Amino acid sequence: MPNVKAPAETKSPDDLATPPPATTTEMEVTTTSALFIPPKSEISRGNPNKKQIIFTFDCGSGINSADKILEAAQKHNLKLTFFTTGKFAEQNPEIIKKFAAGGHEVFNHTYSHPYLTKITDNQIKEELEKAGHETVIASSVKGICPGSRGGFAIATLTLNEVQASDYDAVVFVGGGGSKIYFANEDALRIAKEMCKKKTVVAAICLAPVILANAGILKGKNATVAGTEAKTIESKGAKYTGPGVTVDGNIVTGNAPKSSRLFGQKINELLMACGYNCF
């Protein structure tokens, strides 16, 4: 928030585990708790040696504090980042305009803020589309694509029908089935073409091997399912370990448990860069 005060005395890690509650004043928010600085190993993007604080706000409910936050930002010459749901933007268009007019960043935070890990693939697709993204599923064949855990998706295109010029991002999903695309000519072509036009290229679980085989991970930081770490390293990638890694326009994730953050990073790149900015 606009004014962060460090405690007068040094506190032990145990003391910092439960910080005292924040104190709210009329115009700004002040906290007397110490700042938690994550270890360098937890910073996957950005310069961990640079002294900086990024202020982000999730917007999905009321607007009572919006004007006060903007006033405080102006007073302290701060630029903020607002993640708004589609519903919030529809209901509060004037506030969104104020965010933009103040030079602040405005990103999407899905349409209705569901728990993405607890809804179906079709519901996730609906959330993305309501937030302004059109999604298309392609596979080796058109029709129903069954998953190993009982789920399914419906492919409306075959890979050889996909033209990179028609899309702003491509996402290669993982799982055992993705192995058939490790050397698939169309999958490799799509990865290369999308990377060449500097749009978002993403892959999760085993699928980053497709990107490595396409030659687009050479010299890049990337992750993958642990069993394939050596594979992408052999193609010139710098393996970063579990989690999600963003390097330029390339997003990689290592496992299903990283899928939510993986999706958020893809969305952030799309919204922040106006699609073609890398």
Beta strands, then each sheet from edge to edge (+ up, - down):
strand 1: 3-4
strand 2: 23-24
strand 3: 29-31
strand 4: 56-59
strand 5: 81-84
strand 6: 105-108
strand 7: 138-139
strand 8: 143-146
strand 9: 152-155
strand 10: 157-158
strand 11: 169-172
strand 12: 200-204
strand 13: 221-222
strand 14: 238-239
strand 15: 244-247
strand 16: 250-253
sheet 1: 1+ 3+ 2-
sheet 2: 4+ 5+ 6+
sheet 3: 7+ 10+
sheet 4: 8+ 9-
sheet 5: 11+ 12+ 16+ 15-
sheet 6: 13+ 14+
end
